[in-house]
Amino acid sequence: MALYTGLPLEWDSIALVKPNAGDVSAALATADIAESQKGWFEQAQSLEDLLYFSVALGTKLVGQIFLHDMDLDQHEAMVGYHIFDAEKRGRGYGTAALGALCHYAFHELGLDRLVMITEFENSASQRIAEKCGFLNIGPAREGPDLIVYERLGTVR
Ligand SMILES: CC(C)(COP(=O)(O)OP(=O)(O)OC[C@H]1O[C@@H](n2cnc3c(N)ncnc32)[C@H](O)[C@@H]1OP(=O)(O)O)[C@@H](O)C(=O)NCCC(=O)NCCS
């Protein structure tokens, strides 16, 4: 685990692909996501419980999506995702990326529980989670402005 190295995982208009270091670093340099969210690619190169994918639209890199805090014994992981530029949001790419990731996690990795934590005010993030079958299971322990979403896969 760390950086995804498999074949492109095509889903609707996008594909989850093997990250290219040069492309990721160029995209992150101009991405308008929080600075705190720009370190996932770097961390993925050393953390074994993180699996990082690039989100590609044709040959263009538009975002990142990853499983983190993966526990293969418990068959569960957390999910994070970002479409790098505002102009590329709201076009269905986030939903497609999360759909592809869920399919890979449940069918290829054998996970059966995915968890996502998002801010109460992040309607787009909540919406794509719901569209991909996640359920709101309440506030996060980390604070009342954070909500936890969960999707269960096949029962082991
Ligand atoms: C969250 C994010 C990944 C979603 O990706 P995306 O490509 O914009 O999402 P999609 O276009 O697939 O879907 C967005 C959905 O949210 C809805 N939405 C967007 N902004 C919204 C808002 N302010 N209020 C309500 N719904 C909103 C859209 O209408 C759409 O739902 P619909 O298809 O039912 O109309 C992307 O917006 C992003 O990267 N944001 C910045 C980083 C971030 O917040 N990451 C998540 C941290 S938990």
The ligand as a Tripos MOL2 file, in Angstrom:
@<TRIPOS>MOLECULE
LIG
   48    50     1     0     0
SMALL
NO_CHARGES

@<TRIPOS>ATOM
      1 C1        -16.1190   17.8600   -2.0770 C.3       1 LIG1
      2 C2        -15.6670   17.6610   -3.5180 C.3       1 LIG1
      3 C3        -14.6130   16.5560   -3.5880 C.3       1 LIG1
      4 C4        -16.8950   17.2330   -4.3430 C.3       1 LIG1
      5 O1        -16.4580   16.9880   -5.6690 O.3       1 LIG1
      6 P1        -17.2810   17.5910   -6.9120 P.3       1 LIG1
      7 O2        -16.6640   17.0970   -8.1440 O.co2     1 LIG1
      8 O3        -17.4090   19.0520   -6.7300 O.co2     1 LIG1
      9 O4        -18.6800   16.8800   -6.6430 O.3       1 LIG1
     10 P2        -19.8350   16.4970   -7.6830 P.3       1 LIG1
     11 O5        -19.8540   17.4920   -8.7920 O.co2     1 LIG1
     12 O6        -19.6700   15.0680   -8.0500 O.co2     1 LIG1
     13 O7        -21.1180   16.5910   -6.7730 O.3       1 LIG1
     14 C5        -21.3220   17.7080   -5.9370 C.3       1 LIG1
     15 C6        -22.7360   17.6320   -5.3870 C.3       1 LIG1
     16 O8        -22.8220   18.5410   -4.2960 O.3       1 LIG1
     17 C7        -23.7950   19.5090   -4.5880 C.3       1 LIG1
     18 N1        -23.3070   20.7570   -4.0390 N.ar      1 LIG1
     19 C8        -22.2170   21.4250   -4.3810 C.ar      1 LIG1
     20 N2        -22.1010   22.5470   -3.6480 N.ar      1 LIG1
     21 C9        -23.1570   22.5360   -2.8420 C.ar      1 LIG1
     22 C10       -23.6210   23.4290   -1.8650 C.ar      1 LIG1
     23 N3        -22.9540   24.5340   -1.5490 N.pl3     1 LIG1
     24 N4        -24.7750   23.1330   -1.2330 N.ar      1 LIG1
     25 C11       -25.4570   22.0000   -1.5350 C.ar      1 LIG1
     26 N5        -25.0500   21.0970   -2.4490 N.ar      1 LIG1
     27 C12       -23.9240   21.3980   -3.0880 C.ar      1 LIG1
     28 C13       -23.9220   19.5500   -6.0780 C.3       1 LIG1
     29 O9        -25.1500   20.0620   -6.4930 O.3       1 LIG1
     30 C14       -23.7700   18.0600   -6.3970 C.3       1 LIG1
     31 O10       -24.9210   17.3350   -6.0840 O.3       1 LIG1
     32 P3        -25.9820   16.9300   -7.2440 P.3       1 LIG1
     33 O11       -25.2260   16.0750   -8.2100 O.co2     1 LIG1
     34 O12       -27.0340   16.1880   -6.5100 O.co2     1 LIG1
     35 O13       -26.4600   18.1790   -7.8730 O.co2     1 LIG1
     36 C15       -15.1150   18.9650   -4.1410 C.3       1 LIG1
     37 O14       -16.1130   19.9250   -4.1570 O.3       1 LIG1
     38 C16       -13.8780   19.4820   -3.4240 C.2       1 LIG1
     39 O15       -12.7920   19.0110   -3.6800 O.2       1 LIG1
     40 N6        -14.0350   20.4630   -2.5210 N.am      1 LIG1
     41 C17       -12.9090   21.0530   -1.8260 C.3       1 LIG1
     42 C18       -12.1850   20.0600   -0.9670 C.3       1 LIG1
     43 C19       -13.1010   19.3300   -0.0090 C.2       1 LIG1
     44 O16       -14.0150   19.9270    0.5470 O.2       1 LIG1
     45 N7        -12.8410   18.0290    0.1800 N.am      1 LIG1
     46 C20       -13.6090   17.1910    1.0680 C.3       1 LIG1
     47 C21       -13.0930   17.2940    2.4700 C.3       1 LIG1
     48 S1        -14.0150   16.2160    3.5390 S.3       1 LIG1
@<TRIPOS>BOND
     1     1     2 1
     2     2     3 1
     3     2     4 1
     4     2    36 1
     5     4     5 1
     6     5     6 1
     7     6     7 2
     8     6     8 1
     9     6     9 1
    10     9    10 1
    11    10    11 2
    12    10    12 1
    13    10    13 1
    14    13    14 1
    15    14    15 1
    16    15    16 1
    17    15    30 1
    18    16    17 1
    19    17    18 1
    20    17    28 1
    21    18    19 ar
    22    18    27 ar
    23    19    20 ar
    24    20    21 ar
    25    21    22 ar
    26    21    27 ar
    27    22    23 1
    28    22    24 ar
    29    24    25 ar
    30    25    26 ar
    31    26    27 ar
    32    28    29 1
    33    28    30 1
    34    30    31 1
    35    31    32 1
    36    32    33 2
    37    32    34 1
    38    32    35 1
    39    36    37 1
    40    36    38 1
    41    38    39 2
    42    38    40 1
    43    40    41 1
    44    41    42 1
    45    42    43 1
    46    43    44 2
    47    43    45 1
    48    45    46 1
    49    46    47 1
    50    47    48 1
@<TRIPOS>SUBSTRUCTURE
     1 LIG1         1 GROUP 0 **** ****
